[in-house]
Structure formats: structure tokens, C-alpha cells
């Protein structure tokens, strides 16, 4: 797995008190106890940890761990695009 996945996994372990062995890229967040409020709070955790802005339309609880990684990586990539480079 890549660095982003490992950091997201560590954040999930910390935030939701889950044993790391339960987490795989295909684990649904709902299986880890992530409800709508927890998902919203986790967005803020991700933003702080990765220094990114996560799309406010991102609904983390309906996805899997890999979906969270993809959202973070997209946000990181968006930061690398110079302003006005559309």
C-alpha cells in the first residue's frame, strides 16, 4: 500500500478505535462504525492531517477505505495544479 493509505489507516485506527487488522482498502466505513456525524468529523481530521481541503460533497460513510484514500489523493493532486492552469 502507499503512504496515503497507511496514513488514512492510522487515522481510522486512532479516530474509531479499530484494530488495524480489520482495515483493508475494501473495508466499508460503516463496518468500522462510521456514522454520518463521525464521517463529517473525520473529514476535518483528514483535512488537518493532510493539509488539504476535502470536497464538501464527499460522503465518506457510504464508501470504503480506498474511497477515502482516493478523495485525499485527489485533494493532494489539486494542490499541485498551479492557479489558472485550467
C-alpha angles and dihedrals in degrees: 000000000000131000094261092053092049092050093047089049091051090050091051091050090050099042100041101030093237125154110247092235090068092060123087130151090261097048110120111233090228088063087059093054098261110155127177096276093045090049091053092049091047090057088061090048090052092048092052095044096047099029092233139121112243118212107263090224091063108118102196098179093065094056144061131258090264089056089058090050090050091050092051093046090050090052091048091049091049089058091056094058110095116239112270094018094124 
